[in-house]
Amino acid sequence: MDESGSGGVGGEQGTIRVGIGGWIYEPWRQTFYPKGLPKTRELAHAASRLGTIEINSTFYGSQKPETFAKWRDETPDGFVFAVKAPRFSTHRRSLADAGESIARFIDGVVTLGDKLGPINWQLAPTKRFDHTEIEAFLALLPKQHQGRPLRHAIEVRHESFRDPSFIAAARAHGVAIVLAADSEYPQIADPTAPFVYVRLMGTQEHEPLGYPAAALDDWAERLRTLAAGAPVTELTPVEATPPRPVGRDVFAYVISGFKATNPLAARALIERLTPAAQRPERG
């Protein structure tokens, strides 16, 4: 495996990218950003140390194409963003009626160009699985926009989604199911897309790197296993028989938990995933 300058870890079986949610957080100016770094340079610095960042502000309100273009231009080649889709699309009585808002969001977010990674469609915790509704919603997610392929992930937060028919529907549409790790939400580890989307939500205040060293070692190994397309022993899939192992790109975000340590946990994972002989010297 090797590490790109922006923190992507690659190999024959898929590229592993590790990052955080957002990049503006006051405590990070004491733990992650260099002292005196202008706020206008925080995104560029974070992108130089991580392989990806999940944009969260898009969940709460729309962003102008000019804003996406600015973020695109401030980050290095090879870096990618994941983007949370707007809650106006995902937190509604009927997901089948979200077509217009989905199209409007896609029109703007594609301004990220090659920096656009997966889009996370996070459902409300109260949303229960209804096969007809979910099938209709997944069908609304475009596979491409003006010739640019799109990658979609769906984050469900209700136990009713641990249903084989949900796994089958997501796989039929090539939509990844977000693996909500170290959290109270249901962990669905079944692979359903050419990539895997992991959200690590268990960082702790008393741990300097967010997680104990052993837990970081375990998660680094799990990410390697997911990149190889193999099942992770500790995670119980919904399907009794997993599909044939196929290498998959992995997008992993340290998010929630004790937020102040999240960039440090992400960096610790990147270090564990990168052979020492291939790590760039750091001044």
Order of alpha helices (4+ residues) and beta strands (2+ residues): beta-beta-beta-alpha-alpha-beta-alpha-alpha-beta-alpha-alpha-beta-alpha-beta-beta-beta-alpha-beta-beta-beta-alpha-beta-alpha
